[in-house]
Amino acid sequence: MKGFFVAGPLDDGDPVTGHYYETASDDPARPQVWAYTDKISYAPGEVLRLHAISHTDQIAVTIWRDDLVPDTVLSSTIPGGFAPTPPDCAMRGCDWPQRAAITIPDHWRSGVYRITCDVPGHRSEHVFALRAKDRAAPLVMILCTGTWCAYNDWGGSNHYQGLSGPSGHEFAAHVSLHRPWATGFAQWPSAAPRIPHASPLRTRPRYPHMEFARAEGVSKKYASSGWAAFERPFMHWCAAQDIACDVITQHDLHHDPSALAAYRRAVIVGHDEYWTWNMRDHLDAWVDAGGELARFAGNFFWQTRLSDDLSIQTCHKSRAEAEDDVADPQHLTSYWDHPAVGRPAVATMGLTGSAGVYAGWSRCAAHGTGGFTVYRPDHWALRDTGLGYGDILGAAARVFGYEVDGIDYTMTHGLPSPADGTGLAGDLTIIALSPATTLAHATGPDDADGFIGSADAEDLALRVFGSTDPEALGRASRGNGCIAEYRRGKGAVFNAASCEWVAGLIAADEPVEEVTRRVLLQPWR
């Protein structure tokens, strides 16, 4: 394997089903440098504490704001030195020595900053967010840091695969911020493919992004989450459009009820799969008071918890009923739509991953249109796009995927409307809609998918509908993804519920760009 990637204890060598990961070498003489910050976000005036190890006595450090035109704010040298990396670092933190304490100046602008660490023979990168001391822009992006943490596999464990449990090869219910971001989370390597891919019919599905990752020495989750996958290209597109945007993180939203108070409009981009109860409380209150959330993201799905210092995220997922010892079942770290939780996902976003999820890859609606089918072309968000009833928005750029959110609906006179009993806390208007599924279709063993298969559909059916009989499995596997406007309290959520919406901006798809500009900048009417 390339770089610092090693095989997990049961790695089968397959790019998709195998378990390999990046970690520090236990050889103190091997050229290496790694670093992480004590927190995921800061405000001007706060102290950033940088923890690091290296095979050298000195580390060259550069900090720069990752904008369309990079802005270097610090170049310096800090002490280095070797320290061991605990085997459970992904779950409990690396516990490396603090090498620097940097008081963030007032003139550093809100945004995402990258830290580049260099020693002879190796370079690594880390990222952190900087909030605005005083609101500097009319718009704020809520970075999907809960999902970043869930997918980061540096050190061997995340919420998908890992080195935990009695067997030592189960996914981790607890993951730590106190470790580096895996390669590919700060910046994508050139030629890295996005996730959507339609394998030829009646062949075993392929996953080119994971094939690329294993061959090139990149995290297998690089295309699923992290700053580089979704938020970075969206922010760079905004900069090219002269759309100013501050940032906060989901972690900020969790601990600060007033994190959004200075803003009328916020935006979420890409993949916001993991949320805490507090995050939802604070977002709901802001929307109810008149806030407007523009969501170009997919897969609102799991409840998580954070430690008091925000450094450890917990999500037991499919093992929650057996393992999660939380006193209040409402805080079970399982699906938001789990009956015991009693807080339907649609109440916050108007849509839910439980009515999605997959589209455009594996055998999950992989040969669909790749875009959203328009049903209400007269909606204000589609004005001036030229699209009419039945047209497809974003097909050429494949904006519909790889995970999407939907809702149970009925059709009346050719128009979809939310079904009764979904748990909405306001009025939802479905603007566009396309099919999605949790079940990887197969005609037999020759084209069966060993990665998604039927496991996700079966787990969702069991947890949410209480059975895996054909009726429940059908309900769990027949999903959709929507563009919808959700009016709640005095505010609203505009929800273009797809992880890959940003692909339309990368490809300069004109209607996708027009909708994005209108939603970010214009009055919502």
N, C-alpha and C positions, 0 to 999 in steps of 0.2 A: 504494500500500500504506500501511497505517496505521503510525504510530510510526516506529521505526527499522528496519523490515523493508525489504529490498531483494531484487531478483530475482537469481538465480544466472545464470551465463553461458548456460545452455541452458534456462532456465525457460520452460515452455510455457503458463504461466498457469493450469494445472489444479491444484486444491487437493490432489489425490492424487498425481499423477505429477510435478508441478512442483517446482522447487527454489527456494525463497525462504528468507531467513534474517534474523536480527536482528544488527546490529552497530553499533558506535559511528560517529558521523558524523566525517568528516575536516574539518568546519567548526568551528574552535575557538570561534566565536561562537554556535553553535546551542545552545539550552538542552538540557543533557544531564548525566547523572551515572551512572557505572558503577563497580562495585567487585567485588573477589573477595578471598578469604582465602588465605594461603599454604599452609594445609592444610585437609583436609576434616573433621578432627576434632581435638579437644583434650581435655585433662584439666585440672581446677583446678590453678592454679599455673603452667601453661604460658602462653606469650606468643602471642597472636593478632596476626598482622601483616596489616593491611588495605591493599590496593593499590587505587588509585582514580584516575579522571580526572573532570573536570567543566569546564564553561565558566565557572565562578565561582572565586573565591579561597577560598571556604568551603563546606563540605558539612555539612548537619545529619544526624547519624547517630543512629539508635535501634536498640538491640539488645533483643530480647525473646524469651522462651521461648514457643514456639508450642504452648500447651496449650489445653485446653477453655476455661479462663479465662486469657487471655494475661498473662504476667508480664514487665513491662518492667524490665530490669536496668541499662540505661545509656541516657542521652540526652546527647548532646554535640555539639560542633562540631569538625571537623577541617579541616586545610588541603585545598584543592582545587587545580585547575589542569589545563590541557590537556596531553595527551601523545599522540603518534601510536599507532595500533593496527596492528600488523604484519598483512599480508595472510594470513599463515599462523598467526594467533593461535590458532585452534581446535586446531591440531596441536602448536604449540610454546609457546603461552602468550602473554599480552598484553604482558608485561614493562613494566607501568606502575609508576610510583613508589610506594614505600611511604608511606602518609599517616598511619598510626597504628600503635602497638604497645600492645596491651592485655593486661596480666597478668590472667588469669582468676581471680577470687576463689574461695575455698573454698566459699562459700555458694551459688554458682550450682549448680543441680541438674542432674543428667543429663537430657538431652533434645535436641531439635532447636531451634536458635535461628535467628531471622530477623534480618537486618540490613537496615534500611530507610534508604536514602540519599535525601535531598531537596535539591533546589535549585529556585529559581523556574522553573517551567515543566516540570519533569521529576522523576520518582521511579523508582528501581529497587530491587530486593531481591536479597539473597543468603541462603544458608542454610549452617549448619555444625552439626556434632554435638558434643555434650559428653558424654564418658564420666564415669562416677562415680569419684570418687577412692577411695572405699570403697564396696562394694556397698550400694546404698540400697534395692533392691527384689529380690524373689525371682525376677523374670523380667527378661530382657534381650532387646531387639529388635536383630537384626542388620540394619542399614539396607543396602539393595541398591545401594550406591554404584558398583559396577562397571557396573551397568545405567544408573544416572543418567548416568555419564560417556559411555557408549556412545551414548545418545540425545540428549544435550545438543547442540543445533545452533547455539548462539550463536557468531557469527564465521564461519559458513558450512559447517563440516564436522563430521560425526560418523561413526559406523560404518555409515551407511546412504546418505548423500549427501554431496557435498563439493566441494572446490576443489583436490583433489590429483591426482596422476598426470600422465602426459605430456599428456593432453588438458585438464587443469585442471578437470575436472568429475566426478571419481571419488570414491567414499567414502574416508574417511581411515582408514588402518590404525593411525595413532597419534593420540590425542586427549589434550588437556591439561586439567588441573584449574584452571590459572591463567587463568581467564576467567570472566565472569559466567554464572550459570544463566539459561537462556532464559526468557522470559515464559511463565508457566504452570507452571513447575517448583516455585516456592515457594508459590504459591496459585492455585487455579483461579478464573477469572472466573465470575461468576454465569451460570447457565443453560448452562454448558458441558456438552455431552453426553458420556457415557461411550462406549466404543468399540462394544460389541455393537449390531448393527443387522441386521435381516432385510429386505433389499430384496425387493419383490414378485418372484415367480417369473417367469422369462423376460424380465426386464428387466436392464439393465446395473447392476451393483452400485454402490451409493452408500456413501460414508463420511462421515456427518454430522459426526463430530468434526473431520475435516480440513477440511470445508467451513466449519465454524464458525471454525476456527483462521485460515484465510486471510482470511475476511471481517472478523474482529474484531481482527487483529493479535496473534496468539498463536502460539507455536511449534507446528508441525504434529505434534510428538511429545509435546505436553503430556499426552495421555491414556495414553501408553505407559510413561512413567517419570517420575522426579522425586519429591521429597518429597510434593507435593500430591496425586498421583494415587492412591496406595495406602496408604503408611505413615501419612500425616497423618490421614485419616479413621479408620483402625484405632486409632491412638493416642488420638484424641479419644473414640472409642467406649470404649476401655479406661478412660479417665479418668471417663467417665460411669458406668461400672460399678464404680468404685473399685478397679480393677486397676492396681497400681503397676508401672511398667516402666522400667528403665534402657535406654540405647542404646549400641551400638558400631557401627562401620561394617565393611563387608567389607575396607576398607583396613586397619583395625586388626587384623582377623583374619589378614590376609595377613602382616603383619610381626611379630605378637606371638603366639607359640604358646600363651601363657597368657591370651589375651584373654577367654576364656570360663570360666576356672578357678574364679571365685568363684560361678558360677551352676550350678544343677542343670537349669534349663529355659530354653530360648531360643526365640524366635519369628522367623520370616521371613515377610514379607507382600508380596504383589503380584507383582513381576516381577524375578526374580533370574537373569537369562539369562546373565550373564557372570561367570566365576570364574577365579581363578588356581590353579595347582597347590598353592601354599602354603595358600591358603584351604581347599581340600579336605583337605589333610593335617591341618591344625589342627582342622578341624571333625570329621573322621573320628576323630582321636585322642580328642577330647572325648567324642563319642558312645560310642566303645568303652570309655571309662573310666566310663561311667554317665550321661552327659548325655542329656537329652531335648529333641529339636528339634521344635517345632510349626511346620510349614510350611504357610502359607495362601498359596501362590504358585505361579507357573507358568513353564515354559519354561527349565528347566535345560539349557543347550545348548552354549555356547562356552567354550573355554579362552582366557584372556588372559595377558599378562605386564604387570608394573608396573616402571617405572624405580626405581632405588635410592632416590630421594627420594619415591616414590609419586605423582609429579605427572603422569606420562605413562602412559597405558594403551595397550597394543598388541593388536590382533586383526586378522589378515589375512583371516579368514573364508574365503570361497570362492576367494580368490586365494592362500591360504597355501602350497599345494604349489609354486606358481611363485615366490612372493615371499619367504616367511619363511625367513631364512637361519639359523635356530636350529640349533645343532650336534646336539642330541638330538631325534630325531623325536617322542619322547613329549611334547615341549613345543611342538609345532606348534600355532599359534593357529588351530585349526579346530574342528570338532565334537569334543566329548568322545568321541563314539562312532566317530570316525574310526579305522580299523584301525591306523594308524601310532601313534596316541596310546596305545592299549592300556589305557585306563582307563575302562571303561564308566560312564556317568553313574549308572546304577542302583546301583552299588556304594556311592555316598554317600547318595543320596536315596531309593533304592528304585524310583524312576520316572525317566523321561527325556523330554526334549522331542523327541528323535528318534522316539519312538513316539506323539507328539501330532499336531499342535501347535495348529492353528487351530480355533476353534468360535465360532459366533454372529455372524460377519460375513462380508463378501464372499459367495462361494458355498461357503464352508467350513463345513459343518454349520450353516448360518445359520438353517435352519428346524427345528432339533432342539428338544429340550425346554427347553433353557436351564438345566437342572440336572443333578444326578448321580442316576442310577438306583440305588436301594438293593438290594443283594444279601445283605448280612449285617446285618439290622436288630437282631440281638441283640448286636452289638459294643458294648463299653462306651461308645464315643464317641457312639452314637446313643440311648443310654438316656434315657428320658423325653421323647423328641421326638414320640412317637406314630407315627412312620413305620414301615411294614412292607415286606416283600419286594415289589419292583416299584414302590414309591412313588418320587417324584422330590423330591430335596432341593434347594431354592433356585431352583425354576423361575421363580416370579413375579418374583424380583429379578434373574434371569439371572446367577447366580453362575458358571455354566459357560462360560468364555470369558476373554479373547479368545484367550489361549494357555494350553494345558493340557499336562500331562505324563502319560504312560501307560507301558504295558509290554506286550510280547507275552504272551498268556495263552491258556489252554485252559478249556473249560467241561466240568464233570463234575456230572451231576445238578443242573443249574441254578445251579452256583456257579463263579465264575471263580477261577482260580489261575494264578500266573506260569508261563510255559512254561519248559522246560529251556533252558539255555544263554544266559540273558539277562545273566549277569555279576553277579548279586546276591552280596553278601558276608554275607547273613543271611537270615532268614525274613521273607517278605512276605505279609500278609493283605490281600486286596482287599476293601474294604467296599462301595464303590459305583463305578459305571463308566458312562461314556457315550461315544459315538463322536466322533472329531475327525479332521481331515485336513490335509495340506499342499497339497492340490490344489483350486483354485477351479473347481468344476464349471461347464460351459457347454454349452448346446445348439447354439450357433453364434455367429457374429460379433455378433449383436445383443445377447447377454447375456454376452459374454466380458469377463473382468476384466483390464484392463491393468496392474493393480498387483500382485496375487499371481499370478494365472494358474497356469501349470504350472512356473514357474521354480524355486520352492522345492522342490517334489517332485523335479524332475529333478536339482537340485544335491545334495539329500540322498541320492537313490538312487545317484548317481555316487560321492560321497565315502565313503559308509558301506557300500554294497553293491557298488560297483565297476562299475556299469552303469546305463544308462537304458533297458534293454529292458523289455518289458511286465511281466515278473515283478518286477524290481527296482523299477520305478516303482509297481507295486501295493503292494509292501511298504512303500515310503516314504510312500505317500499314505493308507493305511488305518490310522489311528491311533485313540487313545482318550485319555481323561483319567480319572484314578482318585482316589478317596479310599482310602488304604491305611495300614496300620501296618507299619513295617519295624523288626524287631529285629536289632540289630547289636552285637556285643560285649556289654557290660553295659548298654548304653543303647538308645535307640529314636528313630525318626523317625515322627511322625504327619504324613502328607502329604495335605492337601486341595489337590491340585495344579491350581490355577486362579488366573490373575491376578485375576479378578473376584470372588473370594470376598468381598472387602470390600463389594461392592455389596449383599450380603445384610445386612450390619451397617448400612449407610447406610439401607436400606429397612426396618430393624427386622423382618426376616423371623424369626419366632420360633424355628423349628427351627435355622436357621443360627446365631442367637445362642446357643441352648442348646448346640449342638455346640462353638462357640467357647469359651464359658465353661468347659465340662467339660474341654476339651483344655488350656486355659491353667491351670486352677485345681485340678482333681481328680487323684487318683492314676490312673495309666494301667493300669487292670485292670478 
